[in-house]
Amino acid sequence: MAALPTADICDSNAASLVNGDVRILHPVFQSYGQTRAFSGPVVTVKVLEDNVLVREVLEMKGEGRVLVIDGGGSMRCALMGGNMVRLAQSMGWAGVVVNGCVRDVDEINECDFGVRALASYPLKSGKKGTGEKHVPVYVAGALIHEGEWLYADNDGILVSKFELST
């Protein structure tokens, strides 16, 4: 699915930006992978330095959805690496936004997939299985609910309460 340009979304949805139906995430993310623009319905995971639930979700058929991982902004380990990005791509996910770190950046950048993360960090995460799936998350200044729509491109990331059209 081709993503709508976020600048165009902002231009044509001024009222929705004012009332909060469309929110702009703070510009804190780095772009990884070859896909620079992606969009889709949101699936959420909330974890802290543990990626077991992330893998569980990515093992489901993505069906063009976008996984938003609230890793608490931790910069102490990576929540995803090249293997998980390849898994997400093969399962049909549209992209991933990580409020935390990734690793294996060279591998990720070879994938035809879109990833946004705060930074890269070489240490892998823990494997205890703690966290929550399918819950509201607060990421980069915005409260994001599962089922909302996310649009990402080189200009930024937007979240909308409803699917947007041209």
Secondary structure as the mmCIF struct_conf table of DSSP 4:
data_model
#
loop_
_struct_conf.conf_type_id
_struct_conf.id
_struct_conf.beg_label_comp_id
_struct_conf.beg_label_asym_id
_struct_conf.beg_label_seq_id
_struct_conf.end_label_comp_id
_struct_conf.end_label_asym_id
_struct_conf.end_label_seq_id
HELX_LH_PP_P HELX_LH_PP_P1 ALA A 2 PRO A 5
HELX_RH_AL_P HELX_RH_AL_P1 THR A 6 SER A 12
HELX_RH_AL_P HELX_RH_AL_P2 ALA A 14 ASN A 19
TURN_TY1_P TURN_TY1_P1 GLY A 20 GLY A 20
BEND BEND1 ASP A 21 ASP A 21
STRN STRN1 VAL A 22 ILE A 24
HELX_LH_PP_P HELX_LH_PP_P2 LEU A 25 HIS A 26
BEND BEND2 PRO A 27 PRO A 27
HELX_LH_PP_P HELX_LH_PP_P3 PHE A 29 PHE A 29
STRN STRN2 GLN A 30 TYR A 32
BEND BEND3 GLY A 33 GLN A 34
STRN STRN3 PHE A 38 LYS A 46
BEND BEND4 LEU A 48 GLU A 49
STRN STRN4 ASP A 50 ASP A 50
HELX_RH_AL_P HELX_RH_AL_P3 VAL A 52 LEU A 58
TURN_TY1_P TURN_TY1_P2 GLU A 59 GLU A 59
BEND BEND5 MET A 60 MET A 60
TURN_TY1_P TURN_TY1_P3 GLU A 63 GLY A 64
STRN STRN5 VAL A 66 ASP A 70
TURN_TY1_P TURN_TY1_P4 GLY A 72 GLY A 73
BEND BEND6 ARG A 76 CYS A 77
STRN STRN6 ALA A 78 MET A 80
HELX_RH_AL_P HELX_RH_AL_P4 GLY A 82 SER A 90
TURN_TY1_P TURN_TY1_P5 MET A 91 GLY A 92
STRN STRN7 GLY A 95 VAL A 102
HELX_RH_AL_P HELX_RH_AL_P5 VAL A 105 GLU A 110
BEND BEND7 CYS A 111 PHE A 113
STRN STRN8 GLY A 114 SER A 120
BEND BEND8 PRO A 122 LEU A 123
STRN STRN9 LYS A 124 LYS A 124
HELX_LH_PP_P HELX_LH_PP_P4 SER A 125 SER A 125
STRN STRN10 GLY A 126 GLY A 126
BEND BEND9 LYS A 128 LYS A 128
BEND BEND10 GLY A 131 GLY A 131
STRN STRN11 GLU A 132 LYS A 133
BEND BEND11 HIS A 134 HIS A 134
STRN STRN12 VAL A 137 VAL A 139
TURN_TY1_P TURN_TY1_P6 ALA A 140 GLY A 141
STRN STRN13 ALA A 142 ILE A 144
TURN_TY1_P TURN_TY1_P7 GLU A 146 GLY A 147
STRN STRN14 TRP A 149 ASP A 153
TURN_TY1_P TURN_TY1_P8 ASN A 154 ASP A 155
STRN STRN15 GLY A 156 SER A 160
BEND BEND12 LYS A 161 PHE A 162
#
